[in-house]
Amino acid sequence: MNQATITADISPAQQVERLTRQLEEAQRNNAATRIQLEQALGRAEAVQRERDRAVSTIRKLHKETFFDLARRAEERDGESPLHTARIGAYSGLIAASLGCTATWCALLENAAQLHDIGKIGIHDSILSKTGPLTTEEWRLMREHPRIGAAIIGQSDEPLLQLAGEIAMTHHEHYNGAGYPLGLSGREIPLSGRIVGIADFFDALTHDRSYRKALPVDTVLSMIRERIGEQFDPHVVGAFLRVADQIKATRQRFVEQERLFQATAGWDGDWWMLA
């Protein structure tokens, strides 16, 4: 007997009742399926959140390792831990003066702090030498940009990508006389051209093991003299437009350094907040 015959043998009321039961059963099944699906989606989202947290933690530790290496490299070179923070602050101000976006300025301020990470691969006898370097020592010192870029390596992190670019190019000169690649003009990435001036200013306005600091205004004159040779004229113009802000920032760092050297020393991470 086929379905049509069975259906014909029952009354309309019975057919409605049967269809109602089937509909209710389908609704119950659908509800159960939705619950199971929602539970599965919830578990998947929880796993994704845990994965994202784990990846974020790993990336944070990865970046912190680079910053720690950069600070240790500067300490070995006779610099205070604030040197990297100063370079970052100056670079951010210059970039803002050039009209760069706030996002890129902030990225540059952080990435610039890794500019000399390659000095971790230079022997202490060269870094701490108080007299002039020999030709061979100078050759080895000039390798620190390559070392720094190699340490940072290839990365999909924008911060580390920019840091690697800076590490390699911040000693290039606008006229092509710099190192390690001998780049010139716009061949040098903007980040390298900016950090090159920031590093020059900071290095000469602070004491080093082999010389005393020069007056700020003397260093500003030296930067002007190097327009078109060591430095990009456009970037120098941006630097000079914010020179008063840079000098004020430098003084703030100097006062912080004096305060904490006289009280707590360099222990702890207080200086990372500068």
Summary of the structure (lengths in Angstrom):
residues: 274
radius of gyration: 31.3
end to end distance: 88.8
largest distance: 112.1
contacts: 801
relative contact order: 0.10
helix: 73%
strand: 1%
